[in-house]
Amino acid sequence: HASNTRTSSKFFFSFLLTVNFDHFQILRAIGKGSFGKVCIVQKRDTEKMYAMKYMNKQQCIERDEVRNVFRELEILQEIEHVFLVNLWYSFQDEEDMFMVVDLLLGGDLRYHLQQGVQFSEDAARLYLCEMTLALDYLQSQHIIHRDVKPDNILLDERGHAHLTDFNIATIIKDGERATALAGTKPYMAPEIFQSFVNGGTGYAFEVDWWSLGVTVFEVLRGWRPYDIHASNSVESLIQLFSTISVQYSPAWPKDLVALLRKLLTVNPEHRFSSLSDMQTSPYLTDIDWDAVYEKKMEAGFVPNKGRLHCDPTFELEEMILESRPLHKKKKRLAKNRSRDNSKDSQSVSGRKTRVTRL
């Protein structure tokens, strides 16, 4: 299986030609993510559709999120893969920072679970394979995602899975270990908590494979293998992993259970944590990995084409509640600039720029 070696052409062009807000037409608001808000846009020259994420710079500073935003941008600029949500452009103006990424209209797995979708085993198996290729690629780029969960797996219109949200991802070079307590508690691997409490040896890529195991279990079962909530103390979780054994559905094939056990192995040294590990699983012996990579495998669940798979209240909020709506940005910034210019013409002292450089 040939991994996707990145051609830097898209970034060469996107940095060469300075892209800004005016190059896009805003079509509609679709949600909120870790990077602020998200809307559907169309690039005016190519008519290509994208998702545009934007975050208010002042809020970003107030919430102390500048470092995370830059880490996410730094990582996204270096990677591209068929099962990731890829970055195409990034820019800023006086008010906001923008990231323009792949548009995936099939909704995330959390949305579909909340809608009561009962995923077939075939559907879950394809997500497992596609996310295996995504994680294998990230590992080759020295990246730990640290937040693999149904909320961060988006479907395209044909039902293929794409991993998004690199807000808390980190890069570890050869032999390094991560130590920060980062992630979403119900999906975090035991060694993250152990490292935090005992000042242990830290953790590496294996944590993402644990999260994948929890996610696939939840997609199939409708609930997670461990009853963990944000309120659980770290100490109680360490205790829980050493005392509670996971209950697998008796209806699941033995090979599937064996594979999930390998992903949900408490000791990271014995956990499945690579494409080559996964290829040894009897549950996946008949998988043609090249066909998976080329999206030739038929998805077991195809989102309803006729509707947008997101909460409709986002559109209303953007129109009614937002004090500085995006669709009025051009007018607002022009007004601000003309006000600044008139101030400048009256002022004798040196001009102060009002743009916050992040």
C-alpha positions in Angstrom: 0.0 0.0 0.0 1.6 3.2 -1.2 1.1 6.0 1.3 0.1 9.4 -0.1 3.3 11.4 -0.5 2.5 15.0 -0.3 3.0 17.3 -3.3 3.4 20.8 -1.9 1.9 22.3 -5.1 -1.4 23.3 -3.4 0.5 25.2 -0.7 2.9 26.7 -3.2 0.0 28.2 -5.1 -2.1 29.1 -2.1 0.8 31.1 -0.6 1.9 32.5 -4.0 -1.5 33.9 -4.8 -2.7 35.8 -1.7 -6.2 34.6 -1.0 -8.5 36.6 1.2 -12.1 36.7 2.3 -13.3 38.5 -0.9 -12.3 35.4 -3.0 -15.2 33.4 -1.4 -18.9 33.6 -1.5 -20.6 32.7 1.8 -23.4 30.2 1.3 -24.6 29.2 4.7 -23.5 28.7 8.4 -23.3 25.0 9.3 -21.8 24.7 12.8 -19.3 25.4 15.5 -16.1 23.5 16.0 -12.9 23.8 18.1 -11.8 26.5 15.7 -14.8 28.8 16.1 -17.6 28.7 13.5 -18.0 26.9 10.2 -19.8 27.9 7.0 -20.1 26.6 3.5 -18.3 28.8 0.9 -17.7 28.8 -2.8 -14.4 30.1 -4.3 -15.5 32.7 -6.8 -12.9 31.9 -9.6 -13.1 28.1 -9.6 -16.6 27.8 -8.2 -15.3 25.0 -5.9 -17.1 24.5 -2.6 -15.2 24.4 0.7 -15.9 24.6 4.4 -14.6 27.8 5.9 -13.7 27.8 9.6 -13.3 31.2 11.2 -12.3 32.5 14.7 -12.5 35.9 16.2 -8.9 37.0 16.9 -9.8 38.9 20.1 -11.7 35.9 21.5 -8.7 33.7 20.5 -6.4 35.9 22.6 -8.8 36.1 25.5 -9.3 32.3 25.7 -5.5 31.8 25.4 -6.0 29.6 22.3 -3.4 31.3 20.1 -0.8 28.5 20.5 -3.4 25.8 19.7 -4.6 27.6 16.6 -1.0 27.9 15.3 -0.2 24.3 16.1 -3.3 23.2 14.1 -2.3 25.4 11.2 1.3 24.2 11.3 0.2 20.6 11.3 -2.4 21.0 8.6 -0.1 22.8 6.2 2.2 19.8 6.2 -0.3 17.0 5.7 -2.7 15.7 3.1 -4.5 12.4 2.9 -7.6 10.9 1.4 -9.2 10.2 4.9 -8.4 13.5 6.5 -10.2 16.9 6.3 -7.5 18.8 4.4 -6.5 22.5 4.6 -6.4 24.5 1.4 -6.1 28.1 2.3 -5.5 30.2 5.5 -5.6 33.9 5.9 -6.7 36.7 8.3 -8.2 40.1 8.4 -8.7 42.7 11.1 -11.3 40.7 13.0 -10.8 37.0 12.2 -8.5 34.1 11.3 -9.8 31.8 8.5 -9.1 28.2 7.5 -10.6 26.9 4.3 -10.8 23.1 4.3 -12.5 20.2 2.4 -16.3 20.4 2.5 -17.9 17.1 3.7 -21.6 17.2 3.7 -22.4 13.8 5.2 -22.4 14.9 8.8 -20.2 13.5 11.7 -20.7 10.1 13.3 -21.8 11.8 16.6 -24.7 13.5 14.7 -25.8 10.2 13.2 -25.6 8.4 16.5 -27.8 11.1 18.0 -30.2 10.8 15.1 -30.6 7.1 16.1 -28.8 5.6 13.1 -28.0 1.9 13.8 -24.8 1.3 11.9 -24.3 -2.1 10.4 -21.2 -4.1 11.0 -20.1 -3.5 7.4 -20.4 0.3 7.9 -18.3 0.1 11.1 -15.7 -2.1 9.4 -15.2 0.4 6.6 -14.8 3.3 9.2 -12.3 1.1 11.0 -10.3 0.5 7.8 -10.4 4.1 6.6 -9.3 5.4 10.0 -6.6 2.8 10.2 -5.1 4.3 7.0 -5.5 7.9 8.3 -3.8 7.0 11.6 -1.1 5.1 9.8 -0.4 8.1 7.7 -0.4 10.5 10.7 2.1 8.2 12.4 4.4 8.4 9.4 4.3 12.2 9.8 5.1 11.9 13.6 1.6 13.2 14.6 -0.6 12.1 17.5 -4.1 13.3 16.9 -5.2 12.9 20.6 -8.9 13.5 19.9 -10.2 10.6 17.8 -14.0 10.2 18.5 -17.3 10.1 16.6 -17.6 13.9 16.7 -14.3 14.3 14.7 -15.1 11.7 12.0 -16.9 13.4 9.1 -18.6 11.5 6.3 -18.6 12.6 2.7 -21.7 12.2 0.5 -20.8 8.6 -0.4 -20.3 7.7 3.3 -16.5 7.6 3.5 -14.9 8.7 6.8 -12.5 11.6 7.2 -10.7 12.6 10.4 -10.9 16.3 11.4 -9.9 18.7 14.2 -6.2 18.9 14.9 -6.7 21.4 17.7 -4.9 19.3 20.3 -2.7 17.2 18.0 1.0 17.1 18.7 4.2 16.2 16.8 6.6 13.8 18.4 9.9 13.1 16.8 11.8 9.7 17.0 11.8 8.3 20.5 10.1 11.3 22.1 7.0 10.9 24.3 4.0 13.2 24.9 3.1 13.9 28.6 0.2 16.4 28.6 -3.2 15.4 29.8 -5.0 16.1 26.5 -8.1 14.6 24.8 -11.8 13.8 25.6 -11.9 11.7 28.7 -14.2 8.8 27.5 -11.8 8.2 24.6 -8.4 8.8 26.3 -6.1 5.8 26.7 -5.1 4.6 30.2 -1.5 5.5 29.8 -2.4 9.2 29.4 -3.9 9.2 32.9 -1.1 7.1 34.3 1.6 9.4 32.9 -0.2 12.4 34.4 -0.6 10.9 37.9 2.6 8.8 38.2 4.9 11.0 36.1 5.4 7.9 34.0 7.2 7.5 30.7 4.6 9.5 28.8 2.7 8.1 25.8 2.9 7.9 22.0 0.9 7.0 18.9 -0.8 4.0 20.6 -3.3 6.4 22.3 -5.0 7.1 19.0 -5.6 3.4 18.3 -7.3 3.0 21.8 -9.6 5.9 20.8 -10.4 4.2 17.5 -11.3 1.1 19.4 -13.7 3.0 21.7 -15.2 4.8 18.7 -15.8 1.6 16.7 -17.3 -0.1 19.8 -19.7 2.9 20.2 -20.7 3.1 16.6 -21.7 -0.6 16.7 -23.2 -0.7 20.1 -24.6 2.8 20.7 -22.7 3.2 23.9 -19.0 3.1 24.9 -17.1 0.2 26.4 -16.4 2.1 29.7 -18.8 4.4 31.5 -16.6 7.4 31.7 -17.6 11.0 31.9 -15.8 14.4 32.0 -16.5 14.6 35.8 -14.5 11.3 36.6 -11.3 12.0 38.5 -8.1 10.8 36.9 -7.3 8.6 39.9 -10.7 6.8 39.6 -10.1 6.2 35.9 -6.8 4.5 36.5 -8.6 2.3 39.1 -11.4 1.6 36.6 -9.1 0.3 33.8 -7.5 -2.1 36.2 -10.7 -3.5 37.6 -13.5 -3.4 34.9 -13.5 -5.8 32.0 -15.3 -4.7 28.8 -18.6 -6.5 27.9 -18.7 -7.3 24.2 -22.0 -8.1 22.4 -22.6 -11.8 22.1 -23.9 -11.1 18.6 -20.6 -9.9 17.3 -18.3 -12.2 15.3 -15.4 -13.7 17.4 -12.8 -12.1 15.1 -14.3 -8.6 15.6 -14.3 -9.0 19.3 -10.7 -10.3 19.2 -9.7 -7.2 17.1 -11.5 -4.8 19.5 -9.7 -6.5 22.4 -6.4 -5.8 20.7 -7.3 -2.1 20.3 -8.6 -1.8 23.9 -5.6 -3.4 25.4 -4.6 -1.4 28.6 -0.9 -2.0 28.1 0.1 0.1 25.0 3.0 -2.3 24.3 0.6 -5.1 23.5 -2.0 -2.9 21.8 -2.6 -3.0 18.0 -1.2 0.4 16.9 -0.2 0.2 13.2 -1.5 -0.8 9.8 0.7 -3.9 9.8 -0.8 -4.9 13.2 -4.3 -4.5 11.8 -3.5 -6.5 8.7 -2.7 -9.5 10.9 -6.3 -9.5 12.2 -8.4 -12.4 10.9 -11.4 -10.0 10.9 -9.6 -7.9 8.2 -7.9 -10.7 6.2 -10.1 -10.2 3.1 -9.7 -6.4 3.0 -8.1 -5.0 -0.2 -6.3 -2.0 1.4 -5.6 -0.4 -2.0 -9.4 -0.5 -2.7 -10.0 1.1 0.7 -7.5 3.8 -0.1 -9.0 4.5 -3.5 -12.5 4.7 -1.9 -13.7 1.7 -4.0 -15.2 -0.1 -1.1 -18.9 0.5 -0.8 -20.0 2.3 2.3 -22.5 0.4 4.5 -24.2 3.7 5.4 -24.8 6.5 2.9 -26.1 9.8 4.3 -29.4 11.0 2.9 -28.3 13.2 -0.1 -31.3 15.5 0.0 -30.5 17.1 3.4 -27.7 18.9 5.2 -26.5 16.8 8.1 -26.1 19.4 10.8 -28.1 21.2 13.4 -30.3 23.8 11.6 -30.1 26.2 14.6 -26.6 27.3 13.6 -27.9 29.1 10.5 -30.5 31.0 12.7 -27.9 31.9 15.3 -25.6 33.3 12.7 -28.4 35.4 11.2 -30.1 36.6 14.4 -27.8 36.3 17.5 -24.4 37.0 16.0 -23.4 40.6 16.7 -20.9 40.7 13.8 -22.4 38.3 11.2 -20.0 37.1 8.5 -22.2 38.1 5.6 -22.0 41.8 6.6 -18.2 41.7 7.1 -17.3 43.5 3.9 -19.5 46.5 4.7 -18.4 46.5 8.3 -14.6 46.4 7.6 -15.0 49.1 4.9 -16.8 51.3 7.4 -14.0 50.7 10.0 -11.3 51.5 7.5 -12.9 54.7 6.3 -13.3 55.7 10.0 -9.6 54.9 10.6 -8.6 56.9 7.5 -10.5 60.0 8.6 -8.9 59.7 12.1 -5.5 59.4 10.5 -6.0 62.5 8.3 -6.7 64.5 11.5 -3.8 63.0 13.5 -0.3 64.4 13.2 1.4 61.7 15.3 2.5 58.4 13.8 -0.2 56.1 12.7 -1.0 53.1 14.9 -2.1 50.0 13.1 -5.2 48.4 14.6 -4.6 45.0 13.1 -3.9 42.4 15.8 -1.0 40.3 14.5 -1.4 36.8 15.7 
